[in-house]
């Protein structure tokens, strides 16, 4: 009886890690806006400083963490991130001043996610899969959506029933569970367990391209036009997505929906990202990745245009769910694109450096949206700005050329 390919066990752990690290941080963050405004007397923009700091540090740290993941034990780094995230949540539950929250969330939790979250998950999968990379990353990329679907409605209920501090203590207990899972299952390469990429019976005769095995240096990556075009586009999309996600619950409250209602709706939207992830992961192995990213961004633009019209409940619900469905397609397509353009040996480095390029977008979007709401009393201006910015992202994809046609 043939051995089960260990790569799929790693995919399962990668899914769980992303469910916890993103499902307990970025997705439910907006649910804490009103409780923090009420307790500390903050403006909405001041609350959004927390998620901006988190996204900035997470993206900035990725530039350093990516090369570490390419060189050292990924399971050790993921376990470290799990512990750091858990301790940060516990410390936040005891905070008495806003700056303590932002320090623990914006630094401690962000570093924890940088080590244990999507970057680590996609990097280790890229080392285990080649022909099935898009599918494998797509399955693992369901993690944030599974986490959002499970934890966001629960977080809304826990905040209402117990309070925001007690909810963070529950988050701490959940996030520590990733450490033993990663330690038991994650390995850097198939060779460590006597297997081959994609579960093949023997090693491939030769790599798809030579640079897949030798890797790219940092200077080569930074000197490549494809890197800058892709990094800027993805930075825009992630920044806009983060800015919207952090403000979506408050936008719903402005339209008369309760926090509990929004938590359920956002959770369902995150859940719809699961079929989106699987579908785009499957397609990413077969079709042009650039056009798939264009489709994802176009669906998000439609969602924002609909929301900017301040629609009734049916269209409002549909737009929220459409955004969640579209968001599911981004990570597997992005990961497949990196593998196609730069190869698996440089995957962590490329994704980490791209996170650094995206810093201005992920850092500013939540605060800008909150500031527009504070000054105008409405999120319409922010939604229009998000729509225009995503349109620029679509245009930027035209600068990317296939690596095999362009060369290094």
N, C-alpha and C positions, 0 to 999 in steps of 0.2 A: 504493500500500500504506500503510495507516494506521500512524502511529508507535506504538511500544510505549509504554504509559503509564509514565512514569518513577517514579510512585508505587510500583510493584511492585518496582523496583530498591531503592528506599529501604526497603521492607518486608524485603527480603533482607538488607540491611546491618543493619537493626534486629534481625533475628533473630540474626545472627552476633554483634552487640555484646552482646546479652543472654546468648547462649550462653557467651561468654567471661567477662563481668563477674560473672555469677551462678554460672556453672558452675565457676569457679575460686575462688570465695570462700565464699558462704553454704552451698552444697550440700555440698562436701567438707570443710568446716571440722572436723566431728566426727571425721574420720579422723586428725587431728593430735592429738587429746586424749591418747591413751595415750603416744605418743612424747614429748610435752611433759611429761606427768606423770613419765615415767621420767627424762628428762634434767634437768629443773629441780626435781624434787621438789614439784610443785604439787598442790593438791587439784583435784578436778574443777570445783568452783565457781570457783576461781581461773583455770583455763583458760577457762571460759565468759565470764570478764570480757572476753576479747578479742573474741568475737563480739558481746557486748552493746555494747562501745564502738563497734565497727564499725557495728552497726545504729542506734545512737543518732546517731552523726555523720552517717551516710548519710541518715537520715530528717531530722535537723535541717538539714543542708546543703541538702536538697531544697527547703526553704522559700525559700532564697535563689537556688538554681539554677533553680527553676521559672520565675520572672519573667525571668531572664536568657535562658532558652530561648525565651520568648515575644517577646523584643526583639532578640536578637543572633544571630550566625551559629551555628547548631546544629552544623554540621560542625566548626567551630573548637573549640567546647566539648567535643565528643566526642573529638577528637584529643588535646586537653589531658588529658582523663580517662584515655585509653589510656596515655599516657606516664607519668602519675602512678601508675597502677596497676602498670605494669611496674617502675618504679623502686622502688616500695614492696615488691614481692615480692623483688626483688634485695637490698634492704637487710635484709629479714627473714631471708634465707638466711645473712646474716653476723652476726646478732644473738648477743650473748653473755650477755644478761640478759633476763628476761621482760618488763620494762618497755619494752625496745626493740621487742620483738615487738608489744606492745599499741599503742605509739605509731605504728609504721609501718602496722600492719593497721587499728587503730581510727581513725586519722586519715588517713594517706596513701591507703591502699587504699579506704577508705570515700569519700573525696572523689573519687577516680578513678571509682568506680562511680556516684556521684551525677551526675557529668558525662557519663559515657559509657554508662550502663546503662539500666534500664527507663524511668526518667523521660524521658530524652532520646528514647528509641525511641518511646514512646507519644505524646510531645508532637509530634514531627515527623509521625508518621502521622496524628494528629488534624487536622493542617493540610492534609493531602493527600487525605483521604477524608471523606465525609459519609454517604451512604447505605450505603456498604460499609465503614464504620468498624469495626464489630464484627468482620467477617471479616478485615480487614487487621490489626487489633490482635491477633486470635486467631492468625493465621499468625506474626506477629512474636513473640508471647508463647510460641511453641513454643521460643524460644531458650534460656531457662533449663533447659527439660526436655531439649533436645538436648544442651546443655552438660553437664547432670548425667548423662545417659545415656552420653556419650562420656568425659568427664573423670573422673568419680568412680571407676569401676573402674580406669582407668589410674592415677589418683592412689594407689589402694590398692596396686597393683603397684609403682609407682615408689617409694613409701615403703618397702615391703618390700625392694626390690632395691637402691635407691641411698641411701635415707635421706630424712628430711623436708626437710633443707636443699637437697639437690640437686633435690628435687621442686619447691620454690619457685622455683628458678632456671629450671626448665622452664616453670613458670607465667609467669615474667617474659617469656620469649621468645615465648610464645603471646599474651599480652595486648597487646604492642606492635603486633600486626598489625591491630588495629582502627583505628589512626590513619590509615593510608593508605586503607583502605576507606571510612571516613567522609569523608575529604577529597575523594575522587574522586566519590562518589555522592550524598551528602546535600545537599539544598537545602531552604531554609525553606518554600518554597511552590511550587505548580505554575507560577505566573506567571514564576518565574525561568528556566524552560525553555520558556516559551511554551505551557503546557498549562493545563487547568482541573481543578478538583476531581473526583475519581472517574474521570478520563479522559474527561469529556464533551467533545463537539465544540465547545461554546460554554459561556459562563458561565451558571449557573442564573439564571432571571428574578428571583428574590428568595430570600433566605435562609429557612431553616426558621422561625427566629424572629429578631427584630431583635437581641437581645442576643448571638446567636452571632457577629455581626460587630463589635459595639461592645465587647464584652468586659465583664467584671465588675471593679470595683475591689476592692482588698484588703478595704476596710471593708464593701463589699456582700457579699463572700464570707463574711467572719467574722460578719456579721449574719444569715446565712441558716440556718434550722434544718436544711434538708436537708444542708448542708455538715457541720454538727457531728454529725448522726446517722450519715451515711455515713463520715466520718472516724473516729469512735469504733469503729464496727463493723469497718471495714477494719483499723484499728490493732490491735484485738483479734485478728483472724484472722492478720494478718501476724506479730504478736508471738508468738502460740502456735505458728505454723508455724516461725518461726525458732528458738524455744526447743526445739521437738521435733527439728528438723533437726540442731541442734548437739549434741544428746545421744543421738540415735538409735543411732549406732555403739557408744557405750559401753553402752547398754541391751542391744544385741545381744550384746556381749561378756559382760555379766552373765548372759545366758541360755546361754552356751557357744558362741556363734558367733564365728568369727575376724574380724579386721578386713577381710581380703580378701573373705570371704563377705559381710560387711555392705556393703562398697563395691560389690560386684556387685549385691546386692539393692537398695540405694538407687539405684544407677544405672538399674536396670530400672524401679523405681518412678518415677524422674524421666522416663524414656522414655515411660511410660504417660501422663504428663501431656501428651504431644503430641496423641493423639486427644482427650483431655479439653479441651485448648485449642481445637482445631479445632471440636469439637462445640459447646462453649459460645460460641465466637466466632460461629458460624453462628446459634445460637439467640438470642444477644444482640441481633441486628438484628431479631428477629421477636417476641420474647416479653418479658414484664415482667422487667426486670433484677433487681428485688428478690427475686422468687421464685427466680430462677436462683442468686443468692447464697445463699439459704436452702438450696437443694439441695446446693450445695458444702459449706457448713458442716455440714449433717446427715451427709453422707458422712464427713467428718473426725471427727465425734463417734462414729460407729459404729466407725471405726478405733481411736480411743483406748479406747473401752470394751472392745473385743476385746483390745487389747494389755495393758490393766490386769488382765486375767484370767490373765496369764502363760501364754498358750496353747502348744500344741504347734507343731511346725514348719509344718504346713500352714496353720493359722489365723494364725500369726505372719507368714508370708510373705504371705498374702492381705491382712492388715491393712496391712502396709507398702505393698503395691502399690495398695490402695484409696486410701490417703492421697495417694500420688503422682498417681493418676488424678484425684482430686477437686481437688487443688491446681492442676491445669492449667486449670480453669475459672474461677479467681478473677480473674486479671488482665484477660482480655478482657471479662468481664462488668463489672468495676469501671470499666474505661476507657470502655466503652459508657455506663455509668450517668453518669459525669462529663459526657460529651458531651451526653447527653440532658438533664441537669439544668442545665448551665452553658454549653454550647456550646464549640466548638473554640478560639475566640480566648482563652479563659481557662483552657484545659486544663492547661498547665504550672503556672500559679499555684495552681489548685485542688489538683492532685495534690501539689505541693510543700508547701502549707500543711497538707494532710491528713497528710503524713508527719510534720510537726511535732507534730500532735495525737497521733499514735500513739507518740511517743517513750517514754512510761512503759511501754507494753506490750512494745515491741521491746527495750527496754533491760533490763527486769527478768526476762522469761520465761526466757532461758537460764540466768541466775545462780540464779534461784529453783529451777529444775529440778535444776541441779547441786548446790545446797545441800541439797535434799531427799534426793538420792541420797547425799551425803556423810554426812548425819546419820542416815538410816534404813537405808542399805545397799540401797535399792530405789528404782526410779522409779515405783512404783505410785501413791504420793501425788501425784507431779507429773502423771501421766496423768489422775487424777481431777480435779485442779485445772484442767487444760487443758479437760476435758470441760465442767465447770461454767462456765468463762469463755466458751467458745464458745456455750453455751446463752444466756448473757446477750447475746452478739452477735446471735443470731437474734432475740431480743426487741427489740433496738434498731432493727431494720429497720422496725418498725411506725411509727416516728416520721417516716419519709420520705414526702413528698408529691410528686407529679409537678409539675415546674416550671410546665408549661403550665396546670395547674389553680391553682397557688399564686401564680404571679407572682414578681417580685423582692421 
